[in-house]
Amino acid sequence: MKKIIFILLFYSIIVCAQQTDNRGIQFNPQNPMYWNYNGHPVFLFGGSSNDNLFQNENLIAELDLLKSLGGNFVRGNMSWRDEGNVKPYLKINGLYDLNKPNPEYWKKFERFLNETEKRGIVIMLEMWPTVDFYKDVKQNWLDNPFNPALNSNYTAAESNLPEKFNYFHWEKLNPFFATVPGLSNYNKKLLKYQLMFIRKLLSLSLKHNNVLYCVDNENYADPKWGEFWISYVKSKAKPKGKTVYVTDMFDDWDPTGRQVVPMNFMTRYDHPNLGINSDLLQIEKPEVYDYIDISNSNTQFNELHYTIDYWVYQKVKNSNHPRPVMVDKIYGGPVSSRWCGNQIQGAERFWRNLFAGLASTRFHRQPHGNGIGAYAQIHIKSMKMLLDKIDLFNMEPDPWFVGFKAGHEVYTLARKDKKQFAILFLDGGRPSINLLGNVTFQWLDVFASHWREKKKVELKKGYEICTPDNGFWVLLINKID
């Protein structure tokens, strides 16, 4: 009898453990500025070769590569605009039929969901691929199934949608993004098909626990548009007993609402309508936006980029509803441009996001991001090496730990009990630190993905730190009791 009881108890423990390990994404109860995934606190970081990774033929190899580097985060844009992509609807007699989903498109998406969850990789899923509805480099709207000239379901007059739309998304709003109640193009016929698209998406994604939801990529629509879809996603999740986390992404290059600095000249020159929607909306309306996204602030440079990150982090952390601050794309890659910079500047942003207290960091695809190329792989691997050694979820940014930077970029994470510190050096310097006593020093050579030997050091007043060499370095300091 005792043996039977022991066996039953043993199996009940296993079942409970399995249930505990399958809880998916939740706020970290001890530190809600970060996520928990399957019962464990997690920092989300990674890179990928494409925004709509589910369309990639080499999906499995890329996910395996990311996993091997220690990464755990990808972007999931539902786009179909790139060459060779599958469209979400079938063509009948030369016209798309919005009543006939393309099985291949949704099969690719379902595979993406399965394979990421299998590897413990979290997706930030952007449900409406904004750029597909505008001009971009190509005439994306001229090859979009929702264009009334290309489908058999409604006319331009019935939908109030243009057949030609020669604008970027920051220049003029496509009426497609104003169809919900209370907006200028509230249109039941068109909205019916929009609902069908999102309903099909949710019928697959809600089976999985590794998805964070985001309504748009770079939204310029009235916030009511996003609020409608946030509410809709939650209404579909609730009957299934699922808690989902949903936000929207605004194309706001200064999410402080111009409270830190004015928009840089690039913003005003290239994106004259920026600032119509501010990321401050997300902070101020926690009942709508479950988490914060400030992805497009990753166009800012140098210490200004950190200052903006840290301002948002502090604003959210000290609010009545602290919650994760996210980015799912970091600009700056092998093809340098005046608005996004080069691959080194992209890597600097990758690290600053971590040291400013954000909950995620991810390289945008090449050429305007580092993607998951060789250079990105170095930084993903080295970040994993650092995360394995620090108590991140009990740490917070400490801009005052380092003194006399002399114009160099030096940033610190400090454990709350002040017994562990991580200092990021992006360009050298000889700063002093506000710490006395016996400690251990250990240097992470980011470019080499290598930890140097740990050394004991006695810190006295005025002690200056000097990096071993040029390039990216992280110094790990642990106090000796």
Secondary structure as UniProt FT lines:
FT   HELIX           2..20
FT   TURN            21..22
FT   STRAND          25..27
FT   TURN            32..33
FT   STRAND          35..37
FT   TURN            38..39
FT   STRAND          40..42
FT   STRAND          44..47
FT   HELIX           53..55
FT   TURN            57..58
FT   HELIX           59..69
FT   STRAND          73..77
FT   TURN            83..84
FT   STRAND          89..92
FT   TURN            93..94
FT   STRAND          95..101
FT   HELIX           103..118
FT   TURN            119..120
FT   STRAND          122..128
FT   HELIX           130..133
FT   TURN            136..139
FT   HELIX           140..143
FT   TURN            145..146
FT   TURN            148..150
FT   HELIX           156..159
FT   TURN            169..171
FT   HELIX           175..178
FT   TURN            181..182
FT   TURN            184..185
FT   HELIX           188..205
FT   TURN            206..207
FT   STRAND          211..216
FT   HELIX           223..237
FT   HELIX           238..240
FT   STRAND          246..247
FT   TURN            255..258
FT   HELIX           265..270
FT   TURN            272..275
FT   HELIX           280..284
FT   TURN            286..288
FT   STRAND          292..293
FT   HELIX           295..299
FT   HELIX           302..317
FT   STRAND          325..326
FT   TURN            338..340
FT   STRAND          341..342
FT   HELIX           343..355
FT   TURN            356..357
FT   STRAND          360..363
FT   TURN            371..372
FT   HELIX           374..387
FT   TURN            388..389
FT   HELIX           392..394
FT   STRAND          395..397
FT   TURN            399..400
FT   STRAND          402..403
FT   TURN            406..407
FT   STRAND          410..415
FT   TURN            416..417
FT   STRAND          420..425
FT   STRAND          432..433
FT   STRAND          437..445
FT   TURN            446..449
FT   STRAND          450..451
FT   STRAND          455..459
FT   TURN            461..462
FT   STRAND          473..479
//
